[in-house]
Amino acid sequence: MQDGEDTVSDEILAERCQEGDLASFELLFERYQRPIRAYIYQIVHNYDDASCIAQDVFLKVFEKVGSFDSSRRFSTWFYTVARNAAIDFLQSRRRRAMVSFTDLDRNQGDNTILSVAPGSSPLVDAGLIKGESVTHLRAALDELPQIFREIIELVVFQDLSYEQASEILGGVSLGTLRSRMFHALRHLRKILSEVAGDEGHDLMS
């Protein structure tokens, strides 16, 4: 692979994969192996299962890359494949595959949908998960419901847009997604304040 190939877009690499370029797929694997495994973990909540599913996902992506539409974002397509595989795994184990947005509203007793301007984010600080704070945040994230974990993983840890997250999560509306992010971060703040005291509060100030 030539120097500078690490700056080539995912979409171009996917097009090269469609032409049989294995080196391009290897680069995509390097880029996505950790974030995809981390996202799958937020769904299945088991590291060993997440690793196994991630391996299957890369095989599926390799097999199906020919069907990828290069006019789309590769990352959105990839995460969608990963989510479908994780949900299929849960269903095969006869476990509850997911918590719906309606279920979350019912359980919280709060049906408020936030009025958030397009392009804005309820995140208080863009530096939310930098440095050693990741350990505390990851531990607190484990205490959240699946949907909350998924949203935070995609938008905060994986730095995907709300539009991408909406597509990956099955087309949920942007208003609902932003509302769920608000609730997810509110719960996360509460957990962090309990497990990390003032340090936890500072992480999300």
Buried (B, 14 or more C-beta within 10 A) or exposed (E): EEEEEEEBEBBEBBBBBBEEBEEBBEBBEEBBBEBBBBBBBBBBBEEEBBEBBBEBBBEBBBEEBEEBEBEEBBBBBBBBBBBBBBBEBBEEEEEEBBBEBEEBBEEEEEEEBEEBEEEEBBBEEEEBBEEEBBEBBEBBBEBBBBBBBBBBBBBBBBEBBBBBBBBBBEEBEBBBBBBBBBBBBEBBBEBBBEEBEEEBEEBBE
